[in-house]
Amino acid sequence: MQMPGKLRLGVNIDHVATVRNARGAAWPDPLRAALLAETAGADGITAHLREDRRHIRDADIDALMAALTVPLNFECAATAEMQAIVLRHRPHAVCLVPEKREERTTEGGLDVAGDQSRLADFIAPLREAGCRVSMFISHDPRQIEASARIGAAVVELHTGLYSDLLADGETALAERELAALRSGAEFAASLGLEVHAGHGLTYENVEPIAAIPELMELNIGHFLVGEAIFRGLGPAIEEMRRRMDLARGII
């Protein structure tokens, strides 16, 4: 069996901004983290500009767009405000995510199937502006099919449940969820969608996800920012890169 090729790593820097904002100061700087991530081997940078600006702020997006040499994956909710910001910056990629003010982090996938008409209208000008549009969804075939139908180029499969089940010791249920993620990735690729994945991934759980052959990119943030406290951001990213490559049979 031929092994899949190298998997891209997108590093999410949101929680560098969380630490900065907790103190109300200018440090740590998310742009500095992004540039360190580039040096450490990140293939792209992800930043989620939430409506409440709880971590990444508008000025951070300005700085990232001006300084990055790797692609920016701009995460946002499907609102008129965010559409205007995207069209002003025209980042490489836009990933649409569900967003609730009371949540600590993104809790689930976007309901594309239940909101097809609005989302199709929302992404049309983004596509015309040259942005690669991604839908952050579950592995539900209905959501995958709807994403392809409205013209998304990419789907990012939510790996949070898989990660939580493993953390809770629910091995059998985690294996079932992993099998569903594999099936979802295969189905999405069969529809011509590029397939990414992310949420809750760590050193301990990343390799079975990274081994899914249809996946082209993983987006990982919170764990890497946390691990950076102990080993530094560059080494933390390098170790994640090593484990992803190991899962692909590259090393």
C-alpha positions as CSV (number, residue, x, y, z in Angstrom):
1,M,0.0,0.0,0.0
2,Q,1.4,3.4,-1.0
3,M,1.6,5.8,1.9
4,P,0.1,9.3,1.5
5,G,2.3,12.3,1.0
6,K,3.5,14.9,3.5
7,L,0.7,16.5,5.6
8,R,0.6,20.2,6.1
9,L,0.6,21.7,9.6
10,G,-1.4,24.9,10.2
11,V,-0.6,26.5,13.6
12,N,-3.4,28.4,15.3
13,I,-2.1,31.3,17.4
14,D,-5.4,32.4,19.0
15,H,-4.3,31.5,22.5
16,V,-1.1,33.5,22.4
17,A,-3.6,36.4,22.1
18,T,-5.7,34.9,25.0
19,V,-2.7,35.2,27.3
20,R,-1.9,38.7,26.1
21,N,-5.5,39.9,26.6
22,A,-5.7,38.4,30.1
23,R,-3.2,40.9,31.2
24,G,-4.3,43.8,29.0
25,A,-0.8,44.3,27.8
26,A,1.0,44.0,24.5
27,W,2.8,40.7,25.2
28,P,3.0,38.0,24.2
29,D,2.6,39.1,20.6
30,P,0.7,36.8,18.3
31,L,2.7,38.0,15.2
32,R,5.9,37.0,16.9
33,A,4.4,33.6,17.6
34,A,3.4,33.2,14.0
35,L,6.9,34.1,12.7
36,L,8.4,31.6,15.1
37,A,5.9,29.0,13.9
38,E,7.0,29.7,10.3
39,T,10.7,29.1,11.3
40,A,9.8,25.9,13.1
41,G,8.1,24.4,10.0
42,A,4.5,25.5,10.1
43,D,3.0,25.4,6.6
44,G,0.4,28.0,7.5
45,I,-1.0,30.2,10.3
46,T,-4.6,30.0,11.5
47,A,-6.2,32.9,13.4
48,H,-9.9,33.1,14.5
49,L,-11.3,36.6,14.6
50,R,-14.3,36.1,16.9
51,E,-17.2,38.6,17.0
52,D,-16.4,39.3,20.7
53,R,-12.6,39.7,19.9
54,R,-11.8,37.6,23.0
55,H,-8.4,36.7,21.6
56,I,-7.3,37.7,18.1
57,R,-8.1,41.4,17.3
58,D,-8.4,43.3,14.1
59,A,-4.9,44.8,14.5
60,D,-3.5,41.2,14.7
61,I,-5.0,40.3,11.3
62,D,-3.5,43.5,9.8
63,A,-0.1,42.6,11.2
64,L,-0.3,39.0,10.1
65,M,-1.3,39.9,6.5
66,A,1.6,42.3,6.3
67,A,4.3,40.1,7.6
68,L,3.6,36.4,6.9
69,T,5.3,34.5,4.1
70,V,3.2,31.4,4.7
71,P,-0.6,31.4,4.0
72,L,-3.1,32.8,6.5
73,N,-6.1,30.7,7.3
74,F,-8.7,33.3,8.5
75,E,-11.3,31.6,10.7
76,C,-14.6,33.5,11.3
77,A,-18.3,33.2,11.6
78,A,-20.5,33.8,8.6
79,T,-21.5,37.4,9.4
80,A,-21.7,40.5,7.3
81,E,-19.0,42.1,9.5
82,M,-16.6,39.2,8.9
83,Q,-17.3,39.1,5.2
84,A,-16.3,42.7,4.9
85,I,-13.1,42.1,6.8
86,V,-12.2,39.1,4.6
87,L,-12.9,41.1,1.4
88,R,-10.6,43.9,2.7
89,H,-7.7,41.6,3.4
90,R,-8.3,38.7,0.9
91,P,-6.4,36.0,2.9
92,H,-5.3,32.8,1.3
93,A,-8.1,30.8,3.0
94,V,-11.2,31.5,5.0
95,C,-12.6,28.8,7.3
96,L,-16.2,29.3,8.4
97,V,-17.0,28.1,11.9
98,P,-20.1,28.2,14.2
99,E,-19.7,30.7,17.0
100,K,-21.6,31.2,20.3
101,R,-20.6,33.9,22.8
102,E,-21.0,31.6,25.8
103,E,-18.7,28.8,24.5
104,R,-15.1,28.5,25.6
105,T,-14.1,27.1,22.2
106,T,-15.8,26.0,19.0
107,E,-18.0,23.2,20.2
108,G,-19.1,21.6,17.0
109,G,-19.3,21.8,13.3
110,L,-21.2,24.2,11.1
111,D,-24.7,23.2,10.0
112,V,-24.1,23.7,6.3
113,A,-27.0,21.4,5.3
114,G,-29.4,23.5,7.3
115,D,-28.2,26.8,6.0
116,Q,-27.2,26.1,2.4
117,S,-28.8,29.1,0.7
118,R,-27.4,31.7,3.0
119,L,-23.9,30.2,3.1
120,A,-23.8,29.8,-0.7
121,D,-24.6,33.5,-1.0
122,F,-22.1,34.3,1.8
123,I,-19.1,32.5,0.2
124,A,-19.7,33.6,-3.4
125,P,-17.9,37.0,-3.1
126,L,-15.1,35.4,-1.1
127,R,-14.5,32.9,-3.9
128,E,-14.6,35.7,-6.4
129,A,-11.9,37.5,-4.4
130,G,-9.6,34.5,-4.7
131,C,-10.0,33.0,-1.2
132,R,-10.1,29.3,-0.7
133,V,-13.3,28.7,1.4
134,S,-13.4,26.0,4.0
135,M,-16.3,24.7,6.1
136,F,-15.5,23.5,9.6
137,I,-18.0,20.5,9.9
138,S,-18.6,17.1,11.5
139,H,-18.0,14.0,9.5
140,D,-21.8,13.7,8.8
141,P,-22.2,12.9,5.0
142,R,-25.0,15.4,4.8
143,Q,-22.7,18.2,5.9
144,I,-20.0,17.1,3.6
145,E,-22.3,16.9,0.6
146,A,-23.9,20.3,1.4
147,S,-20.4,21.9,1.6
148,A,-19.6,20.6,-1.9
149,R,-22.9,21.7,-3.2
150,I,-22.5,25.3,-2.1
151,G,-19.1,25.6,-3.7
152,A,-16.6,25.2,-0.8
153,A,-13.1,24.2,-1.8
154,V,-12.2,22.6,1.5
155,V,-13.9,20.9,4.5
156,E,-12.1,20.8,7.9
157,L,-13.4,17.8,9.9
158,H,-14.0,18.5,13.6
159,T,-11.8,16.0,15.7
160,G,-12.9,17.3,19.1
161,L,-15.2,14.3,19.9
162,Y,-12.5,11.8,19.0
163,S,-10.0,13.8,21.2
164,D,-12.4,14.0,24.1
165,L,-13.3,10.3,24.0
166,L,-9.6,9.3,24.1
167,A,-8.9,11.7,27.0
168,D,-11.8,10.2,28.9
169,G,-10.5,6.6,28.4
170,E,-13.5,5.7,26.1
171,T,-11.2,3.7,23.7
172,A,-13.9,1.8,21.9
173,L,-16.0,4.9,21.3
174,A,-12.9,6.8,20.2
175,E,-12.1,4.0,17.6
176,R,-15.7,4.2,16.3
177,E,-15.4,8.0,16.0
178,L,-12.0,7.6,14.2
179,A,-13.6,5.2,11.8
180,A,-16.3,7.7,11.1
181,L,-13.7,10.4,10.5
182,R,-11.9,8.1,8.0
183,S,-15.2,7.5,6.2
184,G,-16.0,11.2,6.1
185,A,-12.6,12.1,4.7
186,E,-12.9,9.5,2.0
187,F,-16.4,10.7,1.1
188,A,-15.3,14.3,1.0
189,A,-12.3,13.6,-1.2
190,S,-14.6,11.6,-3.6
191,L,-16.6,14.8,-4.1
192,G,-13.5,16.7,-5.0
193,L,-13.1,18.5,-1.7
194,E,-9.7,19.1,-0.1
195,V,-9.9,17.6,3.4
196,H,-8.4,19.1,6.6
197,A,-8.9,18.3,10.2
198,G,-8.5,19.8,13.6
199,H,-9.6,20.5,17.2
200,G,-8.2,18.9,20.4
201,L,-5.2,17.3,18.7
202,T,-2.2,16.5,20.9
203,Y,1.0,14.4,20.7
204,E,-0.9,11.5,22.1
205,N,-3.8,11.4,19.7
206,V,-2.5,13.0,16.5
207,E,-1.0,10.0,14.7
208,P,-4.1,8.0,13.9
209,I,-5.7,11.2,12.5
210,A,-2.5,12.1,10.6
211,A,-2.5,8.7,9.0
212,I,-5.9,9.2,7.3
213,P,-4.7,9.3,3.6
214,E,-7.2,11.8,2.3
215,L,-6.2,14.5,4.8
216,M,-4.0,17.3,3.4
217,E,-3.7,19.5,6.5
218,L,-4.1,19.6,10.3
219,N,-4.8,22.8,12.2
220,I,-3.5,22.7,15.8
221,G,-3.3,25.5,18.3
222,H,-4.3,25.3,21.9
223,F,-2.1,22.2,22.7
224,L,1.0,23.7,21.0
225,V,0.6,27.0,22.8
226,G,0.3,25.2,26.1
227,E,3.2,22.9,25.3
228,A,5.3,25.9,24.4
229,I,5.3,26.8,28.1
230,F,7.4,23.7,28.8
231,R,9.6,23.3,25.8
232,G,9.3,26.5,23.7
233,L,7.1,27.1,20.7
234,G,9.6,26.1,18.1
235,P,10.5,22.7,19.7
236,A,6.7,22.1,20.4
237,I,5.9,22.6,16.7
238,E,8.9,20.5,15.6
239,E,7.8,17.6,17.7
240,M,4.2,17.8,16.3
241,R,5.7,17.9,12.8
242,R,7.8,14.8,13.6
243,R,4.8,12.8,14.8
244,M,2.7,13.8,11.8
245,D,5.6,12.7,9.5
246,L,5.9,9.4,11.4
247,A,2.2,8.7,10.9
248,R,2.7,9.2,7.2
249,G,5.7,6.9,7.0
250,I,8.0,9.8,6.0
251,I,10.5,9.2,8.9
